[in-house]
Amino acid sequence: MIVLPYQHVLLLLKILAELESQRDLEVALRCIFILIETHYLQMIADQDNLELLKKLSSMSKQRMSQERDLFGYNVAAVKVMKNQLTPQNSFESKKLPVKKVKVTV
C-alpha cells in the first residue's frame, strides 16, 4: 500500500469511505490510517481532498464508537454470566476467620 501511486490511493480511500458495512473494520481503518499517514502532505496540499478527509474522519469516529459500545456490552454480558455461574454458597466463596496457633517444639 505504501508504494501505491497517489491517484490510486485517492481512489482506494474513496471506495473505503463509501463502504457502509465492513466486516473487517480494524483492517479497513488500519489501511485508511496508513494511507493517510503516508500521503498526508500531498493530501492536505490539494483542497479537493479536504471533504474526503472529513468524511473519513467522521466515518472512522462513528464506527469506532459503535465497536467500543459493542465491546463494552459484551464485557458487561460476560461479567453477568460469570456472576450467575459462580456459586454464592460454596465453601470457596465463604471467607472464614483464620485462627493463628503458636506451635512450640
Backbone hydrogen bonds, N-H to C=O, Kabsch-Sander energy under -0.5 kcal/mol:
donor,donor_aa,acceptor,acceptor_aa,energy
4,L,1,M,-1.1
8,H,5,P,-0.5
9,V,5,P,-2.0
10,L,6,Y,-2.2
11,L,7,Q,-1.8
12,L,8,H,-2.7
13,L,9,V,-2.6
14,K,10,L,-2.2
15,I,11,L,-2.1
16,L,12,L,-2.5
17,A,13,L,-2.0
18,E,14,K,-1.4
19,L,15,I,-1.3
20,E,18,E,-0.5
22,Q,20,E,-0.7
25,L,23,R,-1.1
28,A,24,D,-2.3
29,L,25,L,-2.7
30,R,26,E,-2.2
31,C,27,V,-2.3
32,I,28,A,-2.4
33,F,29,L,-2.7
34,I,30,R,-2.5
35,L,31,C,-2.6
36,I,32,I,-2.6
37,E,33,F,-2.5
38,T,34,I,-2.4
39,H,35,L,-2.3
40,Y,37,E,-0.6
43,M,39,H,-2.1
44,I,40,Y,-2.5
45,A,41,L,-1.1
46,D,42,Q,-1.0
47,Q,45,A,-0.7
49,N,46,D,-1.4
50,L,47,Q,-1.1
53,L,49,N,-2.5
54,K,50,L,-2.3
55,K,51,E,-2.3
56,L,52,L,-2.6
57,S,53,L,-2.3
58,S,54,K,-2.6
59,M,55,K,-2.4
60,S,56,L,-2.5
61,K,57,S,-2.2
62,Q,58,S,-2.3
63,R,59,M,-2.6
64,M,60,S,-2.4
65,S,61,K,-2.0
66,Q,62,Q,-2.1
67,E,63,R,-2.5
68,R,64,M,-2.5
69,D,65,S,-2.4
70,L,66,Q,-2.4
71,F,67,E,-2.6
72,G,68,R,-2.5
73,Y,69,D,-2.4
74,N,70,L,-2.3
75,V,71,F,-2.3
76,A,72,G,-2.2
77,A,73,Y,-2.1
78,V,74,N,-2.1
79,K,75,V,-2.0
80,V,76,A,-2.1
81,M,77,A,-2.4
82,K,78,V,-2.4
83,N,79,K,-2.4
84,Q,80,V,-2.1
85,L,81,M,-2.1
86,T,82,K,-1.6
94,K,90,S,-0.9
96,L,94,K,-0.8
99,K,97,P,-0.5
100,K,98,V,-0.5
103,V,101,V,-0.6
104,T,102,K,-0.5
